[in-house]
Amino acid sequence: MGYLIRRGRLVDPVSGIGGVMDILLENGKVAVIGSNLSAPGAQILDASGLTVCAGLVDLHTHLMEPGFEYRETVATGSRAAAAGGFTSVACMPDTQPPIDIPGGVGYIRELSRKAGGARVYPVAALSKGRNGQEPCNYEELKDAGAVALSDATPIRNANLLRDAMILAHRQGLTVLSCCEDPDLAQNFAINEGRVSRQLRIPGRPAIAEELQVMREAMLAEETGAAVHICRLSTAKSVAIVRRYKKKGAPITCETCPQYFTFTEDEILQQGPPARLEPPLRTPTDVEGIIEGLKDGTIDAIATDHTPYAEAETARPLVQAPAGMVGLETALAASLTALYHTREMSLSDILRKLTINPANILRLPSAGRLAIGLDADLVIFDPEEEWSVEPQNFCSLGRNTPFSGKRLKGKVKYTLVGGEIVYQAG
Ligand SMILES: [Zn+2]
C-alpha cells in the first residue's frame, strides 16, 4: 500500500483545483484526489497546515559528473534537488567528457536510476565536444534519452546556432541557450556599472546578454524552431523576449531567484559568493525581471545550480569561479521575494516551477498532479522561516549568496514515484 496524504492544501496551477484535500498514492501513481478519503492499510502522511503540489521541475542544473565529482555527483545533486522540493531536474552537459554522444546520455540515465532523489534528465551538447563548431547527431541523442540540447555556455557562432535550432526542431528538442556575448563579457567578475567603477575593476555589460537574447529571438522568428533562453538577468532582455513573443516567435525563457532577489550591491557586501554568470545587476533590472514573471514573459524559474569545492570559492573576487548552488533554496527564495511580498500568487509562482519547465522539456507526466500520473510531489510550509546554513546542504557545494539569509517557506516532504525521497529534520 502507498501513502494517504491527509488534509494538505492542494495547489494545482494546471487544473485550478485548490483547497484542503486528501491524496491517495498507490503503486507509485496518484490514485485518488478527494475529501475525507479512507484507505485501510495506507500509511498516513499528515499534511495539515501544509501546501501540497506537483514536484518541482528544474530545467537548468549542473551536476558535474563525470569529471568533477569533487564538486557534485548525480547522486548528491539528485538528493539536493529532493531536499529543495524538486522531483525532476535537467542536468547540463558541461562535464568531462561532455555529454555529446548517446553513451554519455545513457551513462547519466544509469546514474539517475541509482541516485535516490529527484529524477535526473540529461541535456545533451549542442556541438561536438561543446566546441561551438559542429552540431552533434540529435536523432541519436534523443533516442538515447536526451530531453534538450545546450552547450551550457554562450555560443559565438551564429551559423552553428541557426543550423542546430533547425535540426533540433526536426527532432522535437528544445535548444537551451545561455546568452552573454563572450567577447563583450570576457571573463570579468561583475556587472559593468556603479559597483565596478567604485571597485575600479572592468565589468561585463548588460548589452553582452541583450545582444545574444536579440539574436536568439530573431533566429526563433526566422526559423520557427523553439529556443529557450536560460537565466535572464536584465530588464531589456525581458523587453526583447516580450516583443518577440507578441510577434509569435517560439521563444521561452527562465530567470533564477538570485536575479529577482539581489542587486550588484551584494558584491560590495559579500564579495566572491555573489559572483555569478550573468552577474547580479541593478534595481531597475530586478524590477524588470519581476515584471516579466508577473506578465508571463518569463516562463520558468530555474536554479542554474553550479556547485564548486571550497578551495575554488576561497579565491579573491577576480579569480573566483562564477556561480552558486540553488536547488535547496530556490523554492523558499521564490516565495520570499514574490509571494510574501504579494507580488505574485502561490499558484502563479508554482506554475513557473512545475508545469512550465516540464512543458519546455516536453516531459509529459512531470509538473502536474493528476490521477494516473507518477506520484511526484512536494509538501511544504509556505510560512515557516529558516536561516540558510550551507553546511547542512545535501549538495556538496556550499557557494551561495543566500548563506546566512532568512527565507520563508520550508520543504517538509518530497516524494518521487510515491516514495518519500526527502523528509525534513
Ligand atoms: Zn548554467
Residues whose N, C-alpha, C, O or C-beta is under 5 A from the ligand:
A	BS01	ZN	D304
